Amino acid sequence: MPPTDRPTTSRRAASLVAAGILAGLIAACSAAASPTPSASGGPAPSTIAHPTGAGDLVLRYEETGGFAGPQPNLGRYPAVAVYGDGSVITEGPIPAIFPGPALPNLRVTKLTEAGLQRLLAAATTAGLLGPDAQYDATGIADATTAEFTVVAGGSRHHVTAYALGISTPEQEDGAANVAARTRLRAFTQVLGDLRRTFADDIVGPDSPYAFGSIRVQAARGAPKPGDPAVTRPPLDWPLSTPLATFGQPGKGAGVMESFRCGVVTGADLDILRPLLAQATQITGWRSDGVIYTLVLQPMLPDESGC
């Protein structure tokens, strides 16, 4: 008798479960669009309360940590950030060239209130509107942690799952943990294809995110280009405050101590903005005769400070 391939069988079963959960999440999205009549004949309450301001976070999914180290993490963005007015901010594609642009390609999609309700219904099915929770995997090094934050139903909910995208059921330690992580993976698939799942509730095409503030982290020394044959001339820092005294000293140990951090808004941002469009990943910035490396991070509507 040939040996039983238990890991393969387990993974196949998990795939079938995941497909069923994904179908359930999409069904939850659809059901939320049509309130069920109550016994009195009117529509039953089916809406999930959430903040409604353009700067109020409703849902965020991000990948944190991992092997990348502190400096690359400075410019990392959530995979999806959803706000009370229906704005959904994601990172779009960037040109496949080196060096690429210094700024990320942040895009905005607009959901109707019905679309927000459908999304929150899917988040509820995924287990994200309950108590804070941590669903981890074992035996995997240097992976990222999936973090989900939902502000709805009068509370702020936070759920994490280490190595969510690469673990197997054998590494997930128990049926309840496997089921929870499977629901979270299915929800990330919904978030990754919003335009398809929420086609009836998306207002207009995607558009560039018009940021009103930018976080600037500056370290003395020219950027490391990776390829010595590829260089870009430095740009002159245009603001009256030199980079040597810009913002506040960095916090933390190691490389983070070498970065100063500040936020540029208003008239100063109007001065800086044309240069931002010229900068690349390896562009240095000259201030008082010294070359600096800048990490440039347009700020999301709910962000402030460093």
N, C-alpha and C positions, 0 to 999 in steps of 0.2 A: 504494500500500500504506500503510495507516495506521501511524503510529509505534508501536513496541513499548512497552508500559507496564511497563518493567522494575521500578521500585520496587513497583508494585502486585503484580506477579507474585511478587516476592521476599517481600513481606509475607504473601501468601496461602500461599506455601510454608512460611514460618516458622510460620504459624498451624497448618498441618497437622502440622508437626513437633512443635509445642508440645502439640497434642492427643494425639499418640502418646506423648510423654514423660509427660504427666499420667496417661494410662492405665497406663503402665509403673510409675509411682510408686504408684498405687493397687493395682496388681497386686502390687508388692513388699510393700505393707502387708498384703495378704491372705495372701501366701505365708509371711510371717513368723509367722503365727498357727499354722501346722501344720508342725512339723519333718519333714524328709525322712528316711525310714529309712536307716540305714547298711548297709554290706555285711554286718555282723555280726548284723543283725536289730534292733538297738536304734535309738533316734532319734539322728540325727547332731547333733553340736553346732551349734546355730543361734542361740544367744543372743549378744547383744552386751553385753559388760560395761559397766557404768555405775555412777556413785555412787548410793547408795541412801538417803541421809539427806534429811529434809524440807527442809533448808537447802542441799542440794547441787545446784548447777545441772547439768542434763543438756543442755538445748538452749535457745538464745535467738535470736529473730529480731527485729531492730529497725531502724528508719530513723533515721539520724543526719545532722547537718549540714543543708545546704539554706539557703534564703533567710531562714528565720524569725528568725535572730539568736540571741544567747546567752541572753537572758532567757526567751523562750518555751521554749527547749530545756531549761531547768532542770527543768521539770515533765513532760518527755516520758518515756513508758514504752515498753518493748519491746512489739511487737505480740503476741508469744507468749513466755512463759518457762515452761520445763518443769523439774520438780525430781525428785529421786531417788525420792520416795515416790509419784510419779504425779501430783502436783498440777500443773495447767496454769493459769497466771494470764494473763488478758487484760483489756483494757478493754472494759466493756460500754457500752451507750448511755447518754446523759445527756439530761435534759429539754431540749426545744427552746425554751428560754426565756432571756432575758437580764435580769439576770446569772445565769449558771448557778452550780452549787455550787462551792465552793473545792476540794473533794476529788474526785479521779477516781472513777469507778464501776468499781473493780477486782473481777473475778469469778474464781472458782476452779472448775475442772472437774477431776474425778479420773479418771485412767486406771488400768486394771489393769496388772500387769507385762506381760501379753501385749500390751496396747495400746502400752506403751512400746517393746516390741520391734518392733512393726509400724512405729511412728514412726521408730525408729532405722534400720530397714531402708529406709524411704523416704528418709531422710537420706543413707544410703549410696548409694542409686541416684542421688540428686541431686549426688553428688560431695563431700559435706560431711564425710566421715570420712577424707579423704586429707590431703595436705600443705596448709598454709596457702596461700591463693591470693587474687589480686585480679583481677577481671574488669571492666574499665572500658569506658565508651562515650565517644565524642568528639563535639564540636560541640553540647553541651548545657550551659547555664549554670544555676547556682543550684539544682540538683536535690539530692535526698537520696541517701545511700549506704545500700544494704541491707547489713546486717552479720549474719552467721550464726556463732554460737558453739556448738560441740558438744563435750561432755565425755564421751567414750565410748571403748571399746577401749584404755584405758590412756593416752590422750592428750587434750590440749585442742586443738581444731581451730578455725581462724578463717578465714572466707572473706568477702570483700566484693565488692560490685558497684555501681558508681556509676550512678545514673539507671536502675535496673533496670526500673521500672514504665513508663517512657515512651520508651525508646529503640527505634529500628528496626534491622533487621539491617544496613542501610547504615552505621549509626553504631557498629557493634560490632566492626569491625576484625578480620575473619578468621573462617574457618569454626569453628575450635576455640573461639574466644571466644563466637561466636554460640551454639554448642551448649551450652557451659557455662552461659551466661546463660539459655538456654531451660529447662534443667533446674532452675535456681534459681527461675525464675518459676513453673514447674509446682509446685515444692515449696511456694511461698508459697500457692498455691491449696489444697493439701492442708491447710496450717496454718490457712487461713482458714475451713475447713469441717470442723473436727475432729469435731463431733457427728455429721455425716453419714458421714464416712469411717470413724470409729471407734465407731459406735453400739453395737456388741456389747461394747466394752471400756470404756465410760464408766460410772462408778459414780454413780448418782443424778443429781439436777438440779444446775445451776450454783448457786453460793451466793456471798454477798459475801465478799471477802477480809478476814480478820480480822488486821489488821496489829498488830504489837507494838512498832513504833518508827516515828517520823516524822521526816523531814529537814525542818528549817525554815530557810529563807533569808530574811533580813530586810534591807530597805533603808529608810533614812530617807525620809519623804515619803509622801503619800497615793497610793493607786492611781489610775491614769488611767482613768476610767470609759468613755471612748469616746463616750458620749452624755451631755452635761452635764445633761440633764433626768432622768437616772437616777442616783440616789445611794442609798447605804446607810449607816446610822450605824456608826461604828467600834465595835469590840469592845475591851474592856479585856484586855490581856495578863495572864494570871492567875498566872504563875510568879514566884518570888522574884527570879530573875535578870532584870534589865531587858534589853530588846532592844538597848540601846546597848552592852552588854557580853556579850550572849549568844553562845555559840559562839566561832568564830574568824573573823578578817577574811577577806574573799573573796580568791580568787586569780585572777590573770589581769588583762588590761587592760580599760579602758573600763568598761562597766556592771557587769561582774563585781566590780570593786573596791569597789563601793558596797554589796554584799551581804555580811552576816555569815551564817555557816552553822553550825548545830548540830543535834544529834539529841536528840529527846525520847523517853524510855522510862519504863517503870515507873510509880511513883506520880505523877510529873509528867505523864505521858501521861493518866492517869486524870483529873487535874484539867483538862487541856486538851481532852480528847475532846468533852465536851458543847458547847463553843464551836465546835469544828470543824464540827459538824453545822449550826450556824447561819450559818457564814461563806459568802460568795459570792465570785465572781471579783473583785469590786470592793470588798470589805470591807477597810477599814483597821483597824489594831490600834493602840490607844493604850497607850503605856508611858512612865511619868514625864512625862506631859503632851505627848508627841510622837507623831505619827501615823506609822506604818510600813506599808510594803507587804510582805506575806509571800507567799512561794511555798511551798506545803505539799505535801510529797511522801511519802506512806506508803511505807515501804521494803520491798522484796521480800526473800524469805528469805535470799538470798545477799549482800545489800548490807550495808555498814557504813560509818559515818563520812560525811564529806563529800567 
